[in-house]
Amino acid sequence: MAWRGWAQRGWGCGQAWTLPVCGGSYEELTAALAPSRLLRRRFNFFIQQKCGFRKAPRKVEPRRSDTSSEAYKRSALIPPVEETAFYPSPYPIRTLVKPLFFTVGFTGCAFGSAAIWQYESLKSKVQSYFDGIKADWLDSIRPQKEGDFRKEINKWWNNLSDGQRTVTGIIAANVFVFCLWRVPSLQRTMIRYFTSNPASKVLCSPMLLSTFSHFSLFHMAANMYVLWSFSSSIVNILGQEQFMAVYLSAGVISNFVSYVCKVATGRYGPSLGASGAIMTVLAAVCTKIPEGRLAIIFLPMFTFTAGNALKAIIAMDTAGMILGWKFFDHAAHLGGALFGM
């Protein structure tokens, strides 16, 4: 039988099926090719199943801040943030309103709490004095144990200065947060709450929490060494209570200065570390004792005065902030130094 030509007919989902036609109707040709009703049902079911699937629409991801990955990826002191979405505000000035109120409120509460703490400490000194006399008398008549581990710990603790005992808790908090950075399941939470960034949805609490946050071991070790070295001097100058108020306030104030610089320049990105608060401690000691001699840890043979060291640090951070150096947050360093002065 000779086929006269070809006919096309659309069938389901816009698909075209090409069938040979020899003068008869389409229904006759279908009946001739598929006489079995069961075969036709299976064929129609196959076509319906094929037409029933639809390709899932692509999810539209929020726009990521290019500066968060490009401007800061060369610094090894911050965590990788390429997969973290930030949302810069279309009105950058409004972003600073809540951080400003938080900075003023937190600083006032810190110094107010320090005043109450100082009053309570002064009131309890007399009672502590008599308790100490009683404890010394009991120790003198009580048989001493040799090699007692708790006794050795107490002896080490009592040999520390007031400043060193004060900063021990701060160092322990920094070490604890550093260990949290090593937990992969906490990465997003740590980036959100323990890094300060004006393009983040959470603005206020990271200004304080990021002060205790370090991603790099070298960064944490350097900051804690400087804090330990200057702890005795700063606590002797300010007292234990006022030092804690200054240290915590310095972390918030330095982060606020960093916010202002990032919003003004448009270079958004995360920051973390205690460098701003450490700069406050360093600047306060150098301002109070400008003739003190300092040295670099790796170059102990070269010494210089504290006043000259402070001038050099301020000059370097000012140049870094103007030129846009990305390895450190120079705006936070400069804000902490000015607050310490």
C-alpha positions in Angstrom: 0.0 0.0 0.0 1.5 3.3 -1.0 1.5 6.2 1.4 0.2 9.4 -0.1 1.8 11.9 2.3 2.3 13.1 5.9 0.0 14.9 8.3 0.8 16.6 11.5 -1.6 17.0 14.4 -0.9 18.5 17.8 -1.5 16.2 20.7 -1.1 17.2 24.3 1.2 19.8 25.9 1.9 21.5 22.5 3.8 18.5 21.1 3.5 17.6 17.4 3.2 14.0 16.4 3.9 13.1 12.7 1.8 10.3 11.3 1.5 8.8 7.8 -1.9 9.3 6.2 -3.3 7.3 3.3 -6.6 9.0 2.5 -8.5 7.8 5.6 -9.5 9.6 8.7 -7.3 10.0 11.7 -9.6 7.8 13.9 -9.4 5.0 11.3 -5.7 5.1 11.2 -5.5 5.0 15.0 -7.8 2.1 15.1 -5.8 0.2 12.5 -2.5 0.8 14.2 -3.7 0.2 17.8 -6.8 -2.1 17.8 -6.4 -2.9 21.5 -8.2 -0.6 23.8 -5.7 -1.5 26.6 -2.8 -0.4 24.4 -4.5 3.0 23.7 -5.1 3.5 27.5 -1.5 2.8 28.3 -0.3 5.1 25.5 -2.6 7.9 26.7 -1.4 7.4 30.3 2.2 7.7 29.2 1.5 10.9 27.3 -0.4 12.3 30.3 2.4 11.4 32.7 5.0 13.0 30.5 2.9 16.1 30.1 2.2 16.3 33.8 5.8 17.0 34.9 7.0 20.6 35.1 10.5 21.9 35.7 10.8 23.5 39.1 11.3 27.3 38.9 14.7 28.5 39.9 14.9 30.1 43.3 15.8 33.8 43.3 18.5 34.2 45.9 18.9 37.6 47.7 21.6 39.9 46.4 24.9 39.4 48.2 27.1 42.3 49.0 30.0 42.1 46.7 32.2 44.0 49.1 31.8 41.4 51.8 33.7 38.8 49.8 35.9 40.9 47.6 37.1 43.5 50.0 37.8 41.2 52.9 38.8 37.9 51.4 42.5 38.7 51.5 42.5 39.0 55.3 43.1 35.8 57.2 41.7 37.3 60.5 38.1 37.0 59.6 36.0 34.0 58.6 35.1 33.3 54.9 31.8 35.1 54.2 31.3 34.3 50.4 28.2 32.2 51.2 26.7 34.7 53.6 24.1 37.2 52.3 24.2 40.8 53.6 21.6 43.4 52.9 23.0 46.9 52.7 20.2 49.5 53.5 19.1 51.8 50.7 19.3 54.6 53.3 22.7 54.1 55.0 22.4 57.0 57.5 19.3 55.4 59.0 21.4 52.2 59.7 23.4 54.2 62.3 20.4 55.3 64.4 19.9 52.1 66.4 23.7 51.5 66.9 24.0 55.1 68.2 21.3 54.7 70.8 22.8 51.3 71.8 26.3 52.8 72.2 25.1 55.6 74.4 22.8 53.4 76.4 25.3 50.6 76.9 28.1 53.0 77.9 25.9 54.7 80.5 24.8 51.4 82.0 28.3 50.1 82.1 29.7 53.1 84.0 26.6 53.2 86.3 27.0 49.5 87.1 30.7 50.1 87.7 29.9 52.9 90.2 27.5 50.6 92.1 30.0 47.7 92.0 32.7 50.0 93.3 30.5 51.2 96.2 29.6 47.6 97.2 33.3 46.6 97.0 34.3 49.4 99.2 31.6 48.5 101.7 32.7 44.9 101.9 36.4 45.6 102.4 36.2 45.8 106.1 34.4 42.5 106.4 36.9 40.9 104.0 39.7 42.2 106.2 38.4 40.5 109.3 37.5 37.3 107.3 41.1 37.2 106.1 42.5 37.5 109.6 40.2 34.6 110.7 41.2 32.5 107.7 44.9 33.0 108.4 44.5 32.0 112.0 42.6 28.8 111.0 45.3 27.9 108.4 48.0 28.3 111.1 46.4 25.7 113.4 45.1 23.4 110.6 47.5 20.6 109.5 48.9 21.4 106.0 48.7 18.9 103.1 51.7 18.4 100.9 51.2 18.4 97.2 47.6 19.5 97.3 46.6 20.6 93.8 44.0 23.0 95.0 46.5 24.7 97.2 48.9 25.1 94.3 46.2 26.7 92.2 45.3 29.1 95.1 49.0 30.0 95.5 49.3 30.7 91.8 46.1 32.8 91.8 47.2 34.8 94.9 50.6 35.6 93.2 48.8 37.3 90.3 48.3 41.1 90.3 44.8 42.6 90.6 44.9 43.4 86.9 45.9 39.9 85.8 43.2 38.4 87.9 40.7 40.8 86.3 41.6 40.0 82.7 41.7 36.2 83.3 37.9 36.0 82.8 38.1 38.1 79.7 40.8 35.8 78.2 38.7 32.8 79.1 35.7 34.2 77.3 37.8 34.9 74.2 39.1 31.3 74.2 35.6 29.9 74.6 34.3 31.9 71.6 37.3 31.0 69.6 36.5 27.3 70.2 32.9 27.9 69.0 34.3 29.1 65.7 35.7 25.6 65.1 32.2 24.0 65.2 31.0 23.9 61.5 27.3 23.8 62.5 27.6 27.2 64.3 29.3 29.1 61.4 26.2 31.0 60.3 25.2 31.8 63.9 28.7 33.0 64.7 28.9 35.2 61.6 25.5 36.7 62.3 26.0 37.5 66.1 29.8 37.5 66.6 30.9 39.7 63.6 29.9 43.4 63.4 28.7 44.6 60.0 26.3 47.5 59.2 25.0 45.5 56.3 23.8 42.7 58.6 20.2 42.3 59.8 21.5 42.2 63.4 23.3 45.4 64.3 23.5 46.0 68.1 24.4 42.8 69.9 27.4 42.0 67.6 28.9 45.4 68.6 29.6 43.8 72.0 29.8 40.1 71.2 32.4 40.7 68.4 34.7 42.1 71.0 35.2 38.6 72.4 35.3 36.9 69.0 38.5 35.8 67.1 38.7 33.6 64.1 42.5 33.5 63.8 44.6 31.9 66.6 47.4 34.4 65.9 44.9 37.3 66.2 43.6 36.1 69.5 47.0 35.3 70.9 48.4 38.8 70.0 45.4 40.6 71.5 45.4 38.6 74.7 49.2 39.0 75.2 48.9 42.8 74.9 45.9 42.8 77.3 47.8 40.6 79.8 50.9 42.9 79.6 49.0 46.1 80.2 46.4 44.7 82.7 48.3 45.6 85.9 49.0 49.2 84.8 45.4 49.9 83.6 43.8 48.4 86.7 46.1 50.4 89.0 45.1 53.6 87.1 41.3 53.0 86.9 40.5 50.3 89.4 38.9 47.0 88.7 35.4 48.2 88.4 36.1 51.2 86.2 38.4 49.1 84.0 35.6 46.7 83.2 33.3 49.5 82.3 36.0 51.1 80.1 36.9 47.8 78.4 33.3 46.8 77.5 32.3 50.4 76.4 35.5 50.6 74.3 34.4 47.5 72.3 31.0 49.0 71.6 32.3 52.5 70.8 35.1 51.2 68.5 32.6 49.1 66.6 30.3 52.2 66.2 33.2 54.2 64.7 33.7 51.3 62.3 30.1 51.4 61.4 30.3 55.1 60.6 33.4 54.6 58.4 31.9 51.7 56.5 28.7 53.5 55.8 30.5 56.7 54.8 32.9 54.8 52.4 30.4 52.1 51.2 33.0 49.4 52.0 30.8 47.0 53.9 32.3 43.9 55.5 32.4 41.9 58.8 34.8 42.8 61.6 35.6 41.0 64.8 38.2 40.9 67.5 39.2 42.7 70.7 41.6 45.1 69.0 39.4 48.2 69.5 39.1 47.6 73.2 42.9 46.7 73.4 43.7 50.0 71.7 41.7 51.8 74.4 43.7 50.1 77.1 47.0 50.8 75.3 46.1 54.5 74.6 45.0 55.0 78.2 48.2 53.7 79.7 50.4 55.5 77.1 48.6 58.8 77.8 48.9 58.4 81.6 52.5 57.2 81.5 54.0 58.7 78.3 57.6 58.2 79.4 57.2 54.5 80.0 59.5 52.2 77.9 57.9 49.7 75.5 59.3 47.1 73.2 58.0 44.8 70.4 57.6 41.2 71.4 59.6 39.9 68.4 62.3 42.7 68.7 62.9 43.2 72.5 66.2 44.9 71.9 64.5 48.0 70.4 62.7 50.1 73.0 60.8 53.4 72.6 58.6 55.6 74.8 54.9 55.0 75.2 54.1 58.4 73.9 55.9 57.8 70.6 54.3 54.4 70.3 50.9 55.9 70.6 51.6 58.6 68.0 52.9 56.0 65.5 49.9 53.7 66.0 47.4 56.6 65.5 49.3 57.7 62.4 49.3 54.2 60.9 45.6 53.6 61.6 44.7 57.0 60.2 46.6 56.2 57.0 45.0 52.8 56.8 41.5 54.2 57.2 42.0 56.9 54.5 43.8 54.6 52.0 41.3 51.7 52.6 43.7 49.0 53.8 41.8 45.8 54.3 43.9 43.7 56.6 42.7 45.4 59.8 39.7 47.4 60.8 41.7 50.7 61.2 38.6 52.7 61.9 37.8 50.6 65.0 41.5 50.8 66.1 41.4 54.6 65.8 38.1 54.9 67.6 39.4 52.8 70.5 42.6 54.8 70.7 40.7 58.1 70.8 38.4 56.8 73.5 41.3 55.6 75.6 43.0 59.0 75.4 
